[in-house]
Amino acid sequence: MTTTVLSGLSEKVFSFKAVDPPLTEITPPQDRAFSADPEKKSLLSAARQVKHLTPYIGTEIVGVQLSQLTPQQKDDLALLVAERGVVFFRAQDLTLEQQHDFTEHYGIQDRDPNQVDPRHVTILGRGGDIRQYGRTGSGEYHSDHSFEINPPAYTLLRVVRTPEFGGDTIFTSQTALYDKLSPTFQKTFEGLHAVHSSDQYFLNAVNNDVKTFRYPVRNEHPLIRTHPVTNLKSLFYNPSFVIHISELKNQEAIHTLNFLREHLHSADDLSVRWKWEPGSVAFWDNRVVVHRAVPGGYNVEEREGKRTAIYGEKPFYDPKGQSLSEWKETHSL
Ligand SMILES: [Fe+2]
């Protein structure tokens, strides 16, 4: 997609006709992580090695093929993903068909507004300079289509081809971003709502002849959300799609969003950077992490991945949720 800073109204935009109607709210099936063993024994005992990559986010499981997991192991994996934000695997033999089946175990297949095949999105390489990307799509931090009424929960990206270097993805924990706020800011942000918009995503697609199927949407989601399984509170912010805070006046919102972007971009300690190889998989909880694919410096033709995701619940805030620090008093990992 484009590397321009802003994409605006044009003849193409005025003549655009949506093929599909807007999405309406659904209640997804119960999160599979509710069926996990809290110790995740069936999954972890099958691994040759379980490597936590950073203190706050990211675990690599070595010696397991996703194509061979039992239903119990898949459920255990959901809980691990919910707790660690993202779980990585290398050298996977998963076929595209098996990836579709694997995703279906977790719920209803989600559909991105630009998604051509109903079962997966093809992710390609990205050029340009990371500094060019403002609030214009996936060169900047985002959680995938957070602007929908039911943004995705578990999301899997399997990389098929990748350059020898370049095209890494950085994942950052929004659970930890919430935890690192001062108690005063935590209290201030709880109960506020962020406006998530696909306006710019839509304009970029139409102006760059990328197929898109729905009109742009805006949805309000809690700025602090609670995870239905872990009961952890997390920030639910990203600079690609959040354009306003509903309860604030305009200037207050602009400065708050600028603070949040700086809070996110300063979070090296709450992030993991993943280097892809052919057959690598990242499986993340899109409700509680943001990510960015680092663009530029490589031949974009050499990078291709397949992404599948399921609909999450409509984001909610439960004041009885716990911060990560509180949670760690009774949990290890
Ligand atoms: Fe993404």
Boltz pocket constraint, residues with backbone or C-beta under 6 A from the ligand:
constraints:
  - pocket:
      binder: B
      contacts: [[A, 138], [A, 142], [A, 143], [A, 144], [A, 291]]
      max_distance: 6.0
